[in-house]
Amino acid sequence: MEGLTLVLAGAAGGALGGMGMGGGTLLIPLLTLLCGFSRHAAQAINLVVFLPMSAVSLFFHAKNGLLRAEYFFTVALPAAASATGVSFLAVAADAGLLKNVFGVFLIAVGAMQFIGAFTNKKDNALPVLVGKTDK
C-alpha cells in the first residue's frame, strides 16, 4: 500500500508542478502525513523529485516562448543563493520548527489565493517573468 501511496503522491505533486503551482506544496504533506516520512526526509525527496519535474516544465515553457533569458540573473541567481543558505538552516533546524514554518507558509498562500479569488485583480507579476503578455 505504501508503494501505491508514493506513486499517487508523486503523480499529484507532478501535476501541480506541471501547472507551475509547486508540487512540493502537496508532496511534502503527503509524504509526512500518509507515508510517515520525517519532515527532513520529505523535503529531501521533494528536492530530488523537483529536478526532473523542473526540467520537463522548463522545456515546455521554452517551447511555448514563455521564458525571458534577461531575467535569469535577476530572479534565478538570487533564488539559488537564498536556497543554498536556507538549506543549511533547514538541515540544522528542528523538524517541529520546519513543520510550523511550512504550515504558516501554506496558510499564507491559501489566504492569498482565497482573497485573490474575490478581488478579481490580474496577476501583475506574471508578465514581468514571461515572454508573452496579455497587453
N, CA, C and O atoms as a printed pandas DataFrame, in Angstrom:
     atom_number atom_name residue_name chain_id  residue_number  x_coord  y_coord  z_coord
0              1         N          MET        A               1    0.823   -1.201    0.000
1              2        CA          MET        A               1    0.000    0.000    0.000
2              3         C          MET        A               1    0.862    1.257    0.000
3              4         O          MET        A               1    0.503    2.253   -0.629
4              5         N          GLU        A               2    2.013    1.219    0.711
5              6        CA          GLU        A               2    2.863    2.404    0.756
6              7         C          GLU        A               2    3.401    2.745   -0.629
7              8         O          GLU        A               2    3.528    3.922   -0.968
8              9         N          GLY        A               3    3.722    1.725   -1.437
9             10        CA          GLY        A               3    4.215    1.975   -2.789
10            11         C          GLY        A               3    3.194    2.710   -3.630
11            12         O          GLY        A               3    3.540    3.646   -4.352
12            13         N          LEU        A               4    1.931    2.294   -3.545
13            14        CA          LEU        A               4    0.861    2.964   -4.284
14            15         C          LEU        A               4    0.680    4.392   -3.787
15            16         O          LEU        A               4    0.477    5.305   -4.587
16            17         N          THR        A               5    0.750    4.591   -2.488
17            18        CA          THR        A               5    0.628    5.939   -1.921
18            19         C          THR        A               5    1.749    6.835   -2.428
19            20         O          THR        A               5    1.514    7.999   -2.754
20            21         N          LEU        A               6    2.962    6.303   -2.496
21            22        CA          LEU        A               6    4.092    7.082   -3.004
22            23         C          LEU        A               6    3.901    7.436   -4.476
23            24         O          LEU        A               6    4.192    8.559   -4.889
24            25         N          VAL        A               7    3.416    6.486   -5.264
25            26        CA          VAL        A               7    3.167    6.747   -6.685
26            27         C          VAL        A               7    2.102    7.827   -6.849
27            28         O          VAL        A               7    2.262    8.742   -7.657
28            29         N          LEU        A               8    1.019    7.722   -6.087
29            30        CA          LEU        A               8   -0.054    8.721   -6.174
30            31         C          LEU        A               8    0.411   10.092   -5.680
31            32         O          LEU        A               8    0.050   11.116   -6.259
32            33         N          ALA        A               9    1.208   10.111   -4.615
33            34        CA          ALA        A               9    1.745   11.381   -4.114
34            35         C          ALA        A               9    2.650   12.017   -5.161
35            36         O          ALA        A               9    2.588   13.226   -5.383
36            37         N          GLY        A              10    3.481   11.216   -5.800
37            38        CA          GLY        A              10    4.356   11.727   -6.854
38            39         C          GLY        A              10    3.572   12.248   -8.040
39            40         O          GLY        A              10    3.910   13.290   -8.601
40            41         N          ALA        A              11    2.522   11.530   -8.428
41            42        CA          ALA        A              11    1.694   11.973   -9.553
42            43         C          ALA        A              11    0.973   13.273   -9.225
43            44         O          ALA        A              11    0.892   14.166  -10.067
44            45         N          ALA        A              12    0.451   13.385   -8.014
45            46        CA          ALA        A              12   -0.247   14.615   -7.615
46            47         C          ALA        A              12    0.720   15.790   -7.551
47            48         O          ALA        A              12    0.402   16.885   -8.013
48            49         N          GLY        A              13    1.893   15.566   -6.981
49            50        CA          GLY        A              13    2.906   16.622   -6.936
50            51         C          GLY        A              13    3.365   17.011   -8.326
51            52         O          GLY        A              13    3.574   18.192   -8.604
52            53         N          GLY        A              14    3.523   16.031   -9.204
53            54        CA          GLY        A              14    3.918   16.306  -10.583
54            55         C          GLY        A              14    2.864   17.098  -11.336
55            56         O          GLY        A              14    3.191   17.982  -12.128
56            57         N          ALA        A              15    1.594   16.779  -11.090
57            58        CA          ALA        A              15    0.512   17.521  -11.748
58            59         C          ALA        A              15    0.530   18.987  -11.326
59            60         O          ALA        A              15    0.411   19.880  -12.164
60            61         N          LEU        A              16    0.678   19.228  -10.036
61            62        CA          LEU        A              16    0.748   20.619   -9.569
62            63         C          LEU        A              16    2.008   21.307  -10.076
63            64         O          LEU        A              16    1.965   22.467  -10.486
64            65         N          GLY        A              17    3.123   20.596  -10.049
65            66        CA          GLY        A              17    4.374   21.162  -10.542
66            67         C          GLY        A              17    4.298   21.498  -12.020
67            68         O          GLY        A              17    4.827   22.521  -12.457
68            69         N          GLY        A              18    3.639   20.639  -12.795
69            70        CA          GLY        A              18    3.477   20.892  -14.221
70            71         C          GLY        A              18    2.643   22.120  -14.512
71            72         O          GLY        A              18    2.800   22.752  -15.556
72            73         N          MET        A              19    1.759   22.457  -13.595
73            74        CA          MET        A              19    0.936   23.658  -13.754
74            75         C          MET        A              19    1.605   24.881  -13.140
75            76         O          MET        A              19    1.042   25.975  -13.146
76            77         N          GLY        A              20    2.813   24.688  -12.610
77            78        CA          GLY        A              20    3.544   25.808  -12.033
78            79         C          GLY        A              20    3.100   26.190  -10.640
79            80         O          GLY        A              20    3.378   27.298  -10.182
80            81         N          MET        A              21    2.412   25.287   -9.958
81            82        CA          MET        A              21    1.888   25.605   -8.630
82            83         C          MET        A              21    2.745   25.075   -7.495
83            84         O          MET        A              21    2.374   25.214   -6.329
84            85         N          GLY        A              22    3.862   24.482   -7.805
85            86        CA          GLY        A              22    4.726   23.982   -6.740
86            87         C          GLY        A              22    4.277   22.629   -6.226
87            88         O          GLY        A              22    3.494   22.544   -5.280
88            89         N          GLY        A              23    4.768   21.583   -6.843
89            90        CA          GLY        A              23    4.379   20.234   -6.455
90            91         C          GLY        A              23    4.738   19.885   -5.026
91            92         O          GLY        A              23    4.066   19.064   -4.400
92            93         N          GLY        A              24    5.797   20.502   -4.498
93            94        CA          GLY        A              24    6.210   20.239   -3.124
94            95         C          GLY        A              24    5.199   20.693   -2.099
95            96         O          GLY        A              24    5.153   20.175   -0.984
96            97         N          THR        A              25    4.382   21.672   -2.484
97            98        CA          THR        A              25    3.338   22.149   -1.579
98            99         C          THR        A              25    2.386   21.020   -1.224
99           100         O          THR        A              25    1.848   20.987   -0.118
100          101         N          LEU        A              26    2.177   20.105   -2.143
101          102        CA          LEU        A              26    1.329   18.949   -1.887
102          103         C          LEU        A              26    2.159   17.727   -1.501
103          104         O          LEU        A              26    1.777   16.961   -0.617
104          105         N          LEU        A              27    3.293   17.553   -2.168
105          106        CA          LEU        A              27    4.087   16.345   -1.964
106          107         C          LEU        A              27    4.619   16.220   -0.537
107          108         O          LEU        A              27    4.576   15.135    0.042
108          109         N          ILE        A              28    5.115   17.304    0.031
109          110        CA          ILE        A              28    5.686   17.236    1.384
110          111         C          ILE        A              28    4.638   16.826    2.423
111          112         O          ILE        A              28    4.910   15.926    3.217
112          113         N          PRO        A              29    3.448   17.449    2.452
113          114        CA          PRO        A              29    2.445   16.980    3.418
114          115         C          PRO        A              29    2.007   15.536    3.173
115          116         O          PRO        A              29    1.772   14.797    4.129
116          117         N          LEU        A              30    1.892   15.124    1.908
117          118        CA          LEU        A              30    1.502   13.741    1.633
118          119         C          LEU        A              30    2.558   12.759    2.132
119          120         O          LEU        A              30    2.226   11.722    2.705
120          121         N          LEU        A              31    3.820   13.084    1.915
121          122        CA          LEU        A              31    4.886   12.188    2.369
122          123         C          LEU        A              31    4.954   12.103    3.888
123          124         O          LEU        A              31    5.257   11.043    4.435
124          125         N          THR        A              32    4.676   13.206    4.571
125          126        CA          THR        A              32    4.740   13.178    6.035
126          127         C          THR        A              32    3.481   12.581    6.644
127          128         O          THR        A              32    3.563   11.764    7.562
128          129         N          LEU        A              33    2.327   12.977    6.146
129          130        CA          LEU        A              33    1.074   12.533    6.759
130          131         C          LEU        A              33    0.681   11.116    6.360
131          132         O          LEU        A              33    0.268   10.328    7.211
132          133         N          LEU        A              34    0.804   10.785    5.082
133          134        CA          LEU        A              34    0.339    9.479    4.619
134          135         C          LEU        A              34    1.416    8.402    4.640
135          136         O          LEU        A              34    1.122    7.227    4.858
136          137         N          CYS        A              35    2.657    8.804    4.413
137          138        CA          CYS        A              35    3.729    7.815    4.309
138          139         C          CYS        A              35    4.620    7.754    5.537
139          140         O          CYS        A              35    5.455    6.856    5.650
140          141         N          GLY        A              36    4.457    8.694    6.457
141          142        CA          GLY        A              36    5.210    8.657    7.702
142          143         C          GLY        A              36    6.657    9.111    7.614
143          144         O          GLY        A              36    7.435    8.847    8.530
144          145         N          PHE        A              37    7.040    9.790    6.533
145          146        CA          PHE        A              37    8.407   10.302    6.425
146          147         C          PHE        A              37    8.597   11.465    7.385
147          148         O          PHE        A              37    7.650   12.189    7.694
148          149         N          SER        A              38    9.823   11.639    7.853
149          150        CA          SER        A              38   10.128   12.817    8.663
150          151         C          SER        A              38   10.083   14.042    7.756
151          152         O          SER        A              38   10.149   13.926    6.532
152          153         N          ARG        A              39    9.972   15.208    8.367
153          154        CA          ARG        A              39    9.934   16.456    7.591
154          155         C          ARG        A              39   11.213   16.614    6.769
155          156         O          ARG        A              39   11.154   17.002    5.602
156          157         N          HIS        A              40   12.365   16.316    7.369
157          158        CA          HIS        A              40   13.635   16.438    6.647
158          159         C          HIS        A              40   13.678   15.483    5.452
159          160         O          HIS        A              40   14.093   15.873    4.361
160          161         N          ALA        A              41   13.252   14.238    5.655
161          162        CA          ALA        A              41   13.270   13.262    4.564
162          163         C          ALA        A              41   12.311   13.673    3.451
163          164         O          ALA        A              41   12.639   13.552    2.271
164          165         N          ALA        A              42   11.123   14.161    3.824
165          166        CA          ALA        A              42   10.146   14.586    2.817
166          167         C          ALA        A              42   10.683   15.747    1.992
167          168         O          ALA        A              42   10.479   15.790    0.779
168          169         N          GLN        A              43   11.359   16.677    2.631
169          170        CA          GLN        A              43   11.921   17.809    1.895
170          171         C          GLN        A              43   13.062   17.360    0.986
171          172         O          GLN        A              43   13.213   17.879   -0.120
172          173         N          ALA        A              44   13.856   16.410    1.437
173          174        CA          ALA        A              44   14.935   15.887    0.592
174          175         C          ALA        A              44   14.362   15.160   -0.619
175          176         O          ALA        A              44   14.845   15.335   -1.738
176          177         N          ILE        A              45   13.338   14.348   -0.399
177          178        CA          ILE        A              45   12.681   13.650   -1.506
178          179         C          ILE        A              45   12.102   14.665   -2.483
179          180         O          ILE        A              45   12.227   14.504   -3.697
180          181         N          ASN        A              46   11.470   15.706   -1.957
181          182        CA          ASN        A              46   10.892   16.738   -2.811
182          183         C          ASN        A              46   11.958   17.391   -3.689
183          184         O          ASN        A              46   11.708   17.663   -4.863
184          185         N          LEU        A              47   13.139   17.644   -3.133
185          186        CA          LEU        A              47   14.209   18.259   -3.917
186          187         C          LEU        A              47   14.672   17.348   -5.047
187          188         O          LEU        A              47   14.931   17.813   -6.157
188          189         N          VAL        A              48   14.776   16.056   -4.766
189          190        CA          VAL        A              48   15.181   15.104   -5.800
190          191         C          VAL        A              48   14.115   15.021   -6.891
191          192         O          VAL        A              48   14.440   14.969   -8.077
192          193         N          VAL        A              49   12.855   15.008   -6.494
193          194        CA          VAL        A              49   11.747   14.929   -7.442
194          195         C          VAL        A              49   11.642   16.216   -8.260
195          196         O          VAL        A              49   11.246   16.191   -9.425
196          197         N          PHE        A              50   11.999   17.331   -7.643
197          198        CA          PHE        A              50   11.884   18.630   -8.300
198          199         C          PHE        A              50   12.764   18.738   -9.541
199          200         O          PHE        A              50   12.375   19.382  -10.516
200          201         N          LEU        A              51   13.931   18.126   -9.520
201          202        CA          LEU        A              51   14.871   18.257  -10.639
202          203         C          LEU        A              51   14.280   17.795  -11.972
203          204         O          LEU        A              51   14.268   18.584  -12.917
204          205         N          PRO        A              52   13.788   16.557  -12.098
205          206        CA          PRO        A              52   13.219   16.171  -13.396
206          207         C          PRO        A              52   11.932   16.930  -13.729
207          208         O          PRO        A              52   11.676   17.234  -14.894
208          209         N          MET        A              53   11.120   17.238  -12.708
209          210        CA          MET        A              53    9.883   17.993  -12.978
210          211         C          MET        A              53   10.201   19.371  -13.531
211          212         O          MET        A              53    9.546   19.829  -14.467
212          213         N          SER        A              54   11.196   20.034  -12.965
213          214        CA          SER        A              54   11.522   21.376  -13.434
214          215         C          SER        A              54   12.139   21.332  -14.827
215          216         O          SER        A              54   11.915   22.245  -15.623
216          217         N          ALA        A              55   12.908   20.295  -15.139
217          218        CA          ALA        A              55   13.493   20.174  -16.477
218          219         C          ALA        A              55   12.403   20.022  -17.534
219          220         O          ALA        A              55   12.457   20.665  -18.582
220          221         N          VAL        A              56   11.421   19.180  -17.262
221          222        CA          VAL        A              56   10.310   18.994  -18.200
222          223         C          VAL        A              56    9.510   20.283  -18.332
223          224         O          VAL        A              56    9.179   20.701  -19.442
224          225         N          SER        A              57    9.204   20.904  -17.220
225          226        CA          SER        A              57    8.440   22.150  -17.236
226          227         C          SER        A              57    9.202   23.250  -17.971
227          228         O          SER        A              57    8.612   24.000  -18.749
228          229         N          LEU        A              58   10.493   23.349  -17.730
229          230        CA          LEU        A              58   11.325   24.343  -18.401
230          231         C          LEU        A              58   11.307   24.129  -19.911
231          232         O          LEU        A              58   11.219   25.094  -20.670
232          233         N          PHE        A              59   11.389   22.885  -20.350
233          234        CA          PHE        A              59   11.347   22.573  -21.778
234          235         C          PHE        A              59   10.058   23.088  -22.412
235          236         O          PHE        A              59   10.097   23.754  -23.447
236          237         N          PHE        A              60    8.921   22.782  -21.797
237          238        CA          PHE        A              60    7.647   23.186  -22.385
238          239         C          PHE        A              60    7.418   24.692  -22.300
239          240         O          PHE        A              60    6.828   25.277  -23.208
240          241         N          HIS        A              61    7.875   25.321  -21.230
241          242        CA          HIS        A              61    7.757   26.776  -21.155
242          243         C          HIS        A              61    8.621   27.440  -22.229
243          244         O          HIS        A              61    8.202   28.422  -22.842
244          245         N          ALA        A              62    9.816   26.913  -22.455
245          246        CA          ALA        A              62   10.684   27.454  -23.505
246          247         C          ALA        A              62   10.066   27.222  -24.879
247          248         O          ALA        A              62   10.090   28.107  -25.734
248          249         N          LYS        A              63    9.517   26.036  -25.086
249          250        CA          LYS        A              63    8.883   25.700  -26.367
250          251         C          LYS        A              63    7.727   26.649  -26.675
251          252         O          LYS        A              63    7.488   26.986  -27.834
252          253         N          ASN        A              64    7.016   27.077  -25.643
253          254        CA          ASN        A              64    5.874   27.973  -25.824
254          255         C          ASN        A              64    6.258   29.449  -25.759
255          256         O          ASN        A              64    5.384   30.315  -25.745
256          257         N          GLY        A              65    7.540   29.737  -25.719
257          258        CA          GLY        A              65    8.001   31.119  -25.723
258          259         C          GLY        A              65    7.707   31.878  -24.441
259          260         O          GLY        A              65    7.528   33.096  -24.467
260          261         N          LEU        A              66    7.655   31.177  -23.333
261          262        CA          LEU        A              66    7.288   31.804  -22.065
262          263         C          LEU        A              66    8.480   32.168  -21.184
263          264         O          LEU        A              66    8.299   32.550  -20.027
264          265         N          LEU        A              67    9.685   32.056  -21.715
265          266        CA          LEU        A              67   10.870   32.380  -20.922
266          267         C          LEU        A              67   11.540   33.636  -21.463
267          268         O          LEU        A              67   11.580   33.872  -22.670
268          269         N          ARG        A              68   12.052   34.417  -20.558
269          270        CA          ARG        A              68   12.822   35.606  -20.937
270          271         C          ARG        A              68   14.179   35.493  -20.266
271          272         O          ARG        A              68   14.304   35.650  -19.052
272          273         N          ALA        A              69   15.187   35.220  -21.069
273          274        CA          ALA        A              69   16.530   34.958  -20.555
274          275         C          ALA        A              69   17.102   36.133  -19.771
275          276         O          ALA        A              69   17.922   35.927  -18.876
276          277         N          GLU        A              70   16.694   37.351  -20.082
277          278        CA          GLU        A              70   17.270   38.510  -19.394
278          279         C          GLU        A              70   16.913   38.546  -17.910
279          280         O          GLU        A              70   17.547   39.271  -17.143
280          281         N          TYR        A              71   15.924   37.789  -17.503
281          282        CA          TYR        A              71   15.556   37.763  -16.089
282          283         C          TYR        A              71   16.250   36.644  -15.319
283          284         O          TYR        A              71   16.040   36.490  -14.116
284          285         N          PHE        A              72   17.075   35.865  -16.013
285          286        CA          PHE        A              72   17.768   34.773  -15.337
286          287         C          PHE        A              72   18.606   35.283  -14.166
287          288         O          PHE        A              72   18.529   34.743  -13.062
288          289         N          PHE        A              73   19.395   36.311  -14.404
289          290        CA          PHE        A              73   20.295   36.804  -13.367
290          291         C          PHE        A              73   19.553   37.530  -12.253
291          292         O          PHE        A              73   20.000   37.512  -11.106
292          293         N          THR        A              74   18.434   38.165  -12.567
293          294        CA          THR        A              74   17.724   38.917  -11.533
294          295         C          THR        A              74   16.780   38.045  -10.712
295          296         O          THR        A              74   16.373   38.444   -9.621
296          297         N          VAL        A              75   16.428   36.874  -11.210
297          298        CA          VAL        A              75   15.497   36.009  -10.479
298          299         C          VAL        A              75   16.163   34.695  -10.065
299          300         O          VAL        A              75   16.148   34.339   -8.886
300          301         N          ALA        A              76   16.744   33.976  -11.019
301          302        CA          ALA        A              76   17.256   32.631  -10.739
302          303         C          ALA        A              76   18.483   32.634   -9.832
303          304         O          ALA        A              76   18.573   31.813   -8.919
304          305         N          LEU        A              77   19.410   33.524  -10.062
305          306        CA          LEU        A              77   20.617   33.523   -9.229
306          307         C          LEU        A              77   20.337   33.897   -7.777
307          308         O          LEU        A              77   20.841   33.221   -6.880
308          309         N          PRO        A              78   19.553   34.949   -7.503
309          310        CA          PRO        A              78   19.215   35.210   -6.099
310          311         C          PRO        A              78   18.412   34.065   -5.462
311          312         O          PRO        A              78   18.573   33.775   -4.276
312          313         N          ALA        A              79   17.556   33.426   -6.251
313          314        CA          ALA        A              79   16.794   32.289   -5.723
314          315         C          ALA        A              79   17.728   31.145   -5.352
315          316         O          ALA        A              79   17.568   30.522   -4.303
316          317         N          ALA        A              80   18.702   30.869   -6.212
317          318        CA          ALA        A              80   19.665   29.800   -5.922
318          319         C          ALA        A              80   20.506   30.137   -4.692
319          320         O          ALA        A              80   20.791   29.265   -3.871
320          321         N          ALA        A              81   20.897   31.387   -4.571
321          322        CA          ALA        A              81   21.695   31.799   -3.412
322          323         C          ALA        A              81   20.900   31.668   -2.118
323          324         O          ALA        A              81   21.415   31.157   -1.124
324          325         N          SER        A              82   19.656   32.125   -2.124
325          326        CA          SER        A              82   18.855   32.022   -0.901
326          327         C          SER        A              82   18.527   30.570   -0.587
327          328         O          SER        A              82   18.494   30.186    0.582
328          329         N          ALA        A              83   18.282   29.752   -1.616
329          330        CA          ALA        A              83   18.013   28.331   -1.386
330          331         C          ALA        A              83   19.219   27.647   -0.761
331          332         O          ALA        A              83   19.071   26.786    0.106
332          333         N          THR        A              84   20.400   28.029   -1.197
333          334        CA          THR        A              84   21.621   27.454   -0.623
334          335         C          THR        A              84   21.734   27.799    0.857
335          336         O          THR        A              84   21.981   26.925    1.688
336          337         N          GLY        A              85   21.554   29.061    1.174
337          338        CA          GLY        A              85   21.647   29.487    2.569
338          339         C          GLY        A              85   20.591   28.864    3.455
339          340         O          GLY        A              85   20.890   28.398    4.554
340          341         N          VAL        A              86   19.364   28.856    2.982
341          342        CA          VAL        A              86   18.262   28.307    3.778
342          343         C          VAL        A              86   18.404   26.794    3.925
343          344         O          VAL        A              86   17.983   26.231    4.936
344          345         N          SER        A              87   18.991   26.131    2.934
345          346        CA          SER        A              87   19.198   24.684    3.038
346          347         C          SER        A              87   20.089   24.333    4.220
347          348         O          SER        A              87   19.837   23.352    4.919
348          349         N          PHE        A              88   21.127   25.129    4.446
349          350        CA          PHE        A              88   21.985   24.894    5.609
350          351         C          PHE        A              88   21.194   25.062    6.906
351          352         O          PHE        A              88   21.376   24.299    7.855
352          353         N          LEU        A              89   20.326   26.055    6.937
353          354        CA          LEU        A              89   19.498   26.271    8.128
354          355         C          LEU        A              89   18.490   25.140    8.317
355          356         O          LEU        A              89   18.270   24.680    9.437
356          357         N          ALA        A              90   17.877   24.692    7.217
357          358        CA          ALA        A              90   16.849   23.655    7.307
358          359         C          ALA        A              90   17.419   22.339    7.811
359          360         O          ALA        A              90   16.770   21.636    8.586
360          361         N          VAL        A              91   18.623   22.002    7.378
361          362        CA          VAL        A              91   19.247   20.755    7.826
362          363         C          VAL        A              91   19.493   20.789    9.331
363          364         O          VAL        A              91   19.344   19.777   10.014
364          365         N          ALA        A              92   19.867   21.948    9.836
365          366        CA          ALA        A              92   20.168   22.085   11.260
366          367         C          ALA        A              92   18.921   22.325   12.109
367          368         O          ALA        A              92   18.968   22.181   13.330
368          369         N          ALA        A              93   17.811   22.688   11.474
369          370        CA          ALA        A              93   16.599   23.055   12.211
370          371         C          ALA        A              93   15.877   21.830   12.758
371          372         O          ALA        A              93   15.989   20.726   12.225
372          373         N          ASP        A              94   15.152   22.052   13.809
373          374        CA          ASP        A              94   14.300   21.033   14.405
374          375         C          ASP        A              94   13.144   20.731   13.456
375          376         O          ASP        A              94   12.603   21.640   12.828
376          377         N          ALA        A              95   12.765   19.463   13.350
377          378        CA          ALA        A              95   11.679   19.068   12.455
378          379         C          ALA        A              95   10.374   19.765   12.823
379          380         O          ALA        A              95    9.585   20.101   11.940
380          381         N          GLY        A              96   10.137   19.984   14.108
381          382        CA          GLY        A              96    8.923   20.688   14.532
382          383         C          GLY        A              96    8.888   22.117   14.032
383          384         O          GLY        A              96    7.836   22.620   13.637
384          385         N          LEU        A              97   10.038   22.771   14.050
385          386        CA          LEU        A              97   10.120   24.134   13.530
386          387         C          LEU        A              97    9.831   24.154   12.034
387          388         O          LEU        A              97    9.086   25.009   11.555
388          389         N          LEU        A              98   10.420   23.209   11.292
389          390        CA          LEU        A              98   10.162   23.133    9.852
390          391         C          LEU        A              98    8.679   22.912    9.575
391          392         O          LEU        A              98    8.107   23.511    8.665
392          393         N          LYS        A              99    8.072   22.050   10.370
393          394        CA          LYS        A              99    6.645   21.771   10.211
394          395         C          LYS        A              99    5.831   23.043   10.421
395          396         O          LYS        A              99    4.921   23.331    9.644
396          397         N          ASN        A             100    6.146   23.797   11.453
397          398        CA          ASN        A             100    5.404   25.026   11.747
398          399         C          ASN        A             100    5.620   26.091   10.681
399          400         O          ASN        A             100    4.670   26.754   10.263
400          401         N          VAL        A             101    6.859   26.256   10.239
401          402        CA          VAL        A             101    7.153   27.251    9.200
402          403         C          VAL        A             101    6.424   26.884    7.911
403          404         O          VAL        A             101    5.830   27.749    7.267
404          405         N          PHE        A             102    6.465   25.617    7.534
405          406        CA          PHE        A             102    5.782   25.177    6.317
406          407         C          PHE        A             102    4.273   25.342    6.461
407          408         O          PHE        A             102    3.602   25.732    5.505
408          409         N          GLY        A             103    3.736   25.053    7.632
409          410        CA          GLY        A             103    2.305   25.234    7.870
410          411         C          GLY        A             103    1.880   26.683    7.747
411          412         O          GLY        A             103    0.850   26.980    7.141
412          413         N          VAL        A             104    2.663   27.588    8.315
413          414        CA          VAL        A             104    2.364   29.022    8.198
414          415         C          VAL        A             104    2.431   29.446    6.736
415          416         O          VAL        A             104    1.592   30.217    6.271
416          417         N          PHE        A             105    3.427   28.944    6.014
417          418        CA          PHE        A             105    3.552   29.250    4.587
418          419         C          PHE        A             105    2.309   28.794    3.826
419          420         O          PHE        A             105    1.764   29.552    3.022
420          421         N          LEU        A             106    1.858   27.569    4.069
421          422        CA          LEU        A             106    0.675   27.056    3.373
422          423         C          LEU        A             106   -0.568   27.872    3.708
423          424         O          LEU        A             106   -1.383   28.144    2.826
424          425         N          ILE        A             107   -0.722   28.260    4.961
425          426        CA          ILE        A             107   -1.871   29.088    5.351
426          427         C          ILE        A             107   -1.811   30.439    4.650
427          428         O          ILE        A             107   -2.830   30.930    4.164
428          429         N          ALA        A             108   -0.628   31.045    4.593
429          430        CA          ALA        A             108   -0.477   32.345    3.931
430          431         C          ALA        A             108   -0.792   32.243    2.442
431          432         O          ALA        A             108   -1.499   33.092    1.899
432          433         N          VAL        A             109   -0.274   31.216    1.782
433          434        CA          VAL        A             109   -0.551   31.039    0.354
434          435         C          VAL        A             109   -2.039   30.787    0.131
435          436         O          VAL        A             109   -2.633   31.342   -0.793
436          437         N          GLY        A             110   -2.634   29.962    0.967
437          438        CA          GLY        A             110   -4.069   29.709    0.854
438          439         C          GLY        A             110   -4.890   30.968    1.046
439          440         O          GLY        A             110   -5.849   31.205    0.312
440          441         N          ALA        A             111   -4.520   31.777    2.025
441          442        CA          ALA        A             111   -5.238   33.036    2.266
442          443         C          ALA        A             111   -5.098   33.978    1.081
443          444         O          ALA        A             111   -6.068   34.621    0.678
444          445         N          MET        A             112   -3.895   34.065    0.518
445          446        CA          MET        A             112   -3.700   34.937   -0.648
446          447         C          MET        A             112   -4.512   34.448   -1.842
447          448         O          MET        A             112   -5.092   35.256   -2.569
448          449         N          GLN        A             113   -4.558   33.145   -2.050
449          450        CA          GLN        A             113   -5.349   32.595   -3.149
450          451         C          GLN        A             113   -6.838   32.852   -2.925
451          452         O          GLN        A             113   -7.561   33.208   -3.855
452          453         N          PHE        A             114   -7.284   32.671   -1.699
453          454        CA          PHE        A             114   -8.693   32.882   -1.366
454          455         C          PHE        A             114   -9.085   34.338   -1.579
455          456         O          PHE        A             114  -10.105   34.628   -2.204
456          457         N          ILE        A             115   -8.275   35.247   -1.059
457          458        CA          ILE        A             115   -8.560   36.678   -1.213
458          459         C          ILE        A             115   -8.475   37.077   -2.680
459          460         O          ILE        A             115   -9.302   37.847   -3.167
460          461         N          GLY        A             116   -7.477   36.553   -3.384
461          462        CA          GLY        A             116   -7.316   36.867   -4.802
462          463         C          GLY        A             116   -8.489   36.419   -5.650
463          464         O          GLY        A             116   -8.788   37.036   -6.672
464          465         N          ALA        A             117   -9.157   35.353   -5.240
465          466        CA          ALA        A             117  -10.313   34.872   -5.998
466          467         C          ALA        A             117  -11.463   35.862   -5.954
467          468         O          ALA        A             117  -12.302   35.873   -6.855
468          469         N          PHE        A             118  -11.517   36.691   -4.925
469          470        CA          PHE        A             118  -12.621   37.635   -4.777
470          471         C          PHE        A             118  -12.265   39.068   -5.171
471          472         O          PHE        A             118  -13.156   39.892   -5.379
472          473         N          THR        A             119  -10.982   39.368   -5.274
473          474        CA          THR        A             119  -10.596   40.735   -5.623
474          475         C          THR        A             119  -10.599   40.965   -7.122
475          476         O          THR        A             119  -10.631   42.112   -7.568
476          477         N          ASN        A             120  -10.565   39.886   -7.918
477          478        CA          ASN        A             120  -10.663   39.955   -9.373
478          479         C          ASN        A             120   -9.557   40.811   -9.983
479          480         O          ASN        A             120   -9.779   41.481  -10.992
480          481         N          LYS        A             121   -8.370   40.796   -9.383
481          482        CA          LYS        A             121   -7.233   41.528   -9.928
482          483         C          LYS        A             121   -6.387   40.584  -10.768
483          484         O          LYS        A             121   -6.261   39.398  -10.461
484          485         N          LYS        A             122   -5.814   41.129  -11.828
485          486        CA          LYS        A             122   -4.897   40.333  -12.630
486          487         C          LYS        A             122   -3.576   40.203  -11.890
487          488         O          LYS        A             122   -3.200   41.070  -11.101
488          489         N          ASP        A             123   -2.887   39.116  -12.156
489          490        CA          ASP        A             123   -1.578   38.902  -11.554
490          491         C          ASP        A             123   -0.573   39.792  -12.275
491          492         O          ASP        A             123   -0.151   39.480  -13.389
492          493         N          ASN        A             124   -0.193   40.891  -11.646
493          494        CA          ASN        A             124    0.689   41.858  -12.281
494          495         C          ASN        A             124    2.132   41.385  -12.365
495          496         O          ASN        A             124    2.894   41.910  -13.176
496          497         N          ALA        A             125    2.531   40.415  -11.560
497          498        CA          ALA        A             125    3.921   39.974  -11.562
498          499         C          ALA        A             125    4.219   39.056  -12.738
499          500         O          ALA        A             125    5.360   39.000  -13.197
500          501         N          LEU        A             126    3.234   38.347  -13.228
501          502        CA          LEU        A             126    3.453   37.339  -14.254
502          503         C          LEU        A             126    4.066   37.887  -15.538
503          504         O          LEU        A             126    5.041   37.305  -16.011
504          505         N          PRO        A             127    3.560   38.972  -16.138
505          506        CA          PRO        A             127    4.143   39.421  -17.402
506          507         C          PRO        A             127    5.611   39.816  -17.306
507          508         O          PRO        A             127    6.307   39.816  -18.321
508          509         N          VAL        A             128    6.090   40.145  -16.139
509          510        CA          VAL        A             128    7.495   40.518  -15.983
510          511         C          VAL        A             128    8.400   39.320  -16.234
511          512         O          VAL        A             128    9.509   39.478  -16.743
512          513         N          LEU        A             129    7.944   38.137  -15.885
513          514        CA          LEU        A             129    8.796   36.958  -15.943
514          515         C          LEU        A             129    8.603   36.107  -17.183
515          516         O          LEU        A             129    9.375   35.174  -17.403
516          517         N          VAL        A             130    7.610   36.393  -17.995
517          518        CA          VAL        A             130    7.336   35.554  -19.150
518          519         C          VAL        A             130    7.461   36.350  -20.429
519          520         O          VAL        A             130    7.467   37.581  -20.412
520          521         N          GLY        A             131    7.561   35.639  -21.539
521          522        CA          GLY        A             131    7.732   36.296  -22.821
522          523         C          GLY        A             131    6.447   36.839  -23.399
523          524         O          GLY        A             131    6.457   37.887  -24.045
524          525         N          LYS        A             132    5.346   36.155  -23.185
525          526        CA          LYS        A             132    4.069   36.580  -23.739
526          527         C          LYS        A             132    3.275   37.308  -22.667
527          528         O          LYS        A             132    3.268   36.895  -21.508
528          529         N          THR        A             133    2.616   38.374  -23.044
529          530        CA          THR        A             133    1.763   39.092  -22.108
530          531         C          THR        A             133    0.412   39.302  -22.743
531          532         O          THR        A             133    0.256   39.148  -23.955
532          533         N          ASP        A             134   -0.565   39.653  -21.933
533          534        CA          ASP        A             134   -1.903   39.895  -22.458
534          535         C          ASP        A             134   -2.125   41.367  -22.776
535          536         O          ASP        A             134   -3.253   41.777  -23.048
536          537         N          LYS        A             135   -1.061   42.165  -22.744
537          538        CA          LYS        A             135   -1.191   43.592  -23.025
538          539         C          LYS        A             135   -1.078   43.863  -24.496
539          540         O          LYS        A             135   -1.163   45.015  -24.920
